[in-house]
Amino acid sequence: MGLCLLVLTGWGGMADAATPRITLQLQGADVVEALKVLAEKGGLNIVIGPNVQGRVNMFVENVSVGEALDVIVESGGLAYTEERGILQVMTAKDYEQRYGRIFRGRVETFRVSHAQANALQQALLQLKSEGGKLSVDGRTNSLVVMDHPEVIAQMEAVLQRLDVPSVMRVVPLKHIAVSVMASVVQKMLSPGGKMEADPAQNQIIIWDIESNVDHVVDLIQKYDQTPFVETRVFALNYASAEEVSAQVQKELTQGVGVVRADPKTHSLIVTDLPDRLALISRIVGALDAQRKQVLIEAKIVQVALKDQYKLGVDWEYITKKANGLQVTSHLLTLAQGDKGARVTSGVLARDNYTALMEMLQEVGKTNVLSTPRVTVVDGTEAKILVGSTVPYKTVDSREDNGVLNRFERVTLVEVGVKLYVTPRIAQDGFIQMRIHPEVSSVLTFSEGIPVVETSQADTEVRVKEGATIIIAGLIKDDVKQTVKGVPLVSRIPLLGKLVSSTDVSKEKTELAIFLTPRIVSGEGEMTQRDIEQPGEAPGDKPDIRERQK
């Protein structure tokens, strides 16, 4: 709700001496109501357009009604016309659409004496207001401007600087080819300037304002030194040629440097100024450094929870009982619809995996589902899948020459335990681990398409090399069906149902994922230390090949 205060103080103003003078204070007032007040107190006939809206804040003292109207119109982005004593107030956009010009704008024609009008147009377009217009009269080499007076004044000042007599300068090149330098010079010309390349004489002819010609000539003479450019081949050992090429491209001398990636030879071919090539050499060396690798040892453990632990494992209680074993816990929200209440993630303070497994036996039967290992380059995502792929058929149709053809397509969906891990090695030897575990299972099939239930979480942990990360709390219900009956007879249709029964049981399980990252150099074979896991003796380790099956 706005505040409006209007005081009549006298007469004399808008069109003649009979116009009252007013003091007006508007704070957050509706612009339509403000116009109604002016119409009533000033004796004006005002027609307000349908698009006029907004609020106005103004504080004026002892002004005419016309002056007050101008303040409201300008502050609200409005316009008006007066015809036969009636004021029509509308938005500035409606005014422009109706009359083809901006409100209170003026038209000015500038005759260009030295430059080309169409070339100067590009420089003036940046100054034009939103509703202004700028056109070129090619017959008279003039610019026609329709805009606000202050904008036209700015354009006139720019034209005075640009529309000056141009000079011609012939610049012979001694070392650099004219075809290489021409593209650089073209970008440096002012509006209206031009150049011509003469390959036969290996020279450039420039027409431009004198100050800019001097600047361009200085640049050409700086580049036209012997040797001008060099070409160097950088052989890459580790980085991708395409990726390094994209970074080198940003450092090239504009209009001179060129880089080309050769994936076959895994190299870069760079042509540029000698001093710039020295910088590029350092950049390539930094980007082509050997990246360390991280060996990620994972253990995926399933715990069949006892009845008193149906809400999940109390990890704080477990770790307190494990003789000082410490786990730092964090709570993470699961995906919508997940049955687990939370996900607990933390870091094993010391290598005591065996002690923790013994404590888990108290809450339920433990089963190590898988112990995969994967080596991944620093900063690259690794994916571990412990599960299976479920195939299902879909039917697609395609029309060919009026004939509708149907064909089947087999689609695979991955279910089980999926683990996405992205390690990043810090300078201090710590490893930043971005971890995304996902547990999925097929609930049922709808029209032949599997309905998949998924639980997932995201966490990021910073650990020392060799420390073990724990992610737990991924709880799900396993439904088991057991068929009991007389052998052979239970398989006979109809009769088999009479002598057999089916028992359905639910078992609540929780998954615990143990991750141990180790930094490896990637040179030669992995040592025994690289593949030993915490809490295990070297002779107790299963064969790696068996885990990869």
Helices and strands as residue ranges (DSSP letters): E 3-11, E 20-30, H 31-42, E 45-48, E 55-64, H 65-75, E 78-83, E 86-91, H 92-99, E 106-111, H 117-125, E 133-137, E 142-147, H 149-162, E 166-172, H 178-188, E 194-198, E 203-209, H 210-223, E 230-235, H 241-249, E 258-262, E 267-272, H 274-287, E 293-305, G 307-309, H 315-321, E 330-332, E 343-348, H 353-360, E 364-370, E 373-377, E 382-400, E 403-425, E 431-446, E 449-456, E 459-463, E 468-485, G 489-491, H 495-498, E 500-520, H 528-531, G 538-540, H 544-547
